[in-house]
Amino acid sequence: MQILEILAKACAMLAGLLLSSMVILSCGSIIGRETIGKTITGDFELVGLATGAAVGLFMPLCQLHRGNIVVDVFTSRAPEAFNAVIERIGALLLGLCCGLLAWRAALGGLSSFNSNSSTMLLGVPEWIAYAPMVPGFALTAVIAMWQAAVGYQQRAHHPGDEA
């Protein structure tokens, strides 16, 4: 499990770099527009490409730390054993969904690569956005399947839980 944690943290660091770059790019474009009347050409294209990649790269760490949204209205008062089974089923379903997303993102990236699809203003190849999504979703699938198989080491604490 430690290797999964290392990989998840590496993905999150890459996603953080992408987000930081998007902030710098957006601020630079806004400052340019307000001060000298010029924006950074294609800024919205780059932010759009980076956003998809960042989402895929943040998913593994989120799943590892059980940071996904939990709706526990019906299970908050259920026995611990029942909740453990429900959490494993949820992890299994998320793992299957992320596996599907990884597969489809890989096919989408290959299709984009083969068709030479690119952004309108800058001509950036669109497959570049798909490339980091695939390992992010695949790693999330592996982590979720691991959690479904062996369970969680400790119960997650969610806002509103009693101490």
QUIZI-V387911 format. One record per backbone hydrogen bond with DSSP energy under -1.0 kcal/mol. CO is the residue of the C=O (numbers start at 1). NH is the residue of the N-H. If there is no record, write none. Layout:
# QUIZI-V387911
co,nh
CO,NH
CO,NH
This chain:
# QUIZI-V387911
co,nh
1,5
2,6
3,7
4,8
5,9
6,10
7,11
8,12
9,13
10,14
11,15
12,16
13,17
14,18
15,19
16,20
17,21
18,22
19,23
20,24
21,25
22,26
23,27
24,28
25,29
26,30
27,31
28,32
29,33
30,34
31,35
32,36
32,38
40,43
42,46
43,47
44,48
45,49
46,50
47,51
48,52
49,53
50,54
51,55
52,56
53,57
54,58
55,59
58,62
59,63
60,64
61,65
62,67
63,66
72,76
75,78
79,83
80,84
81,85
82,86
83,87
84,88
85,89
86,90
87,91
88,92
89,93
90,94
91,95
92,96
93,97
94,98
95,99
96,100
97,101
98,102
99,103
100,104
101,105
102,106
103,107
104,108
105,109
106,110
107,111
108,112
109,113
110,114
111,115
112,117
113,116
117,126
124,119
125,128
126,129
127,131
130,134
132,136
133,137
134,138
135,139
136,140
137,141
138,142
139,143
140,144
141,145
142,146
143,147
144,148
145,149
146,150
147,151
158,161
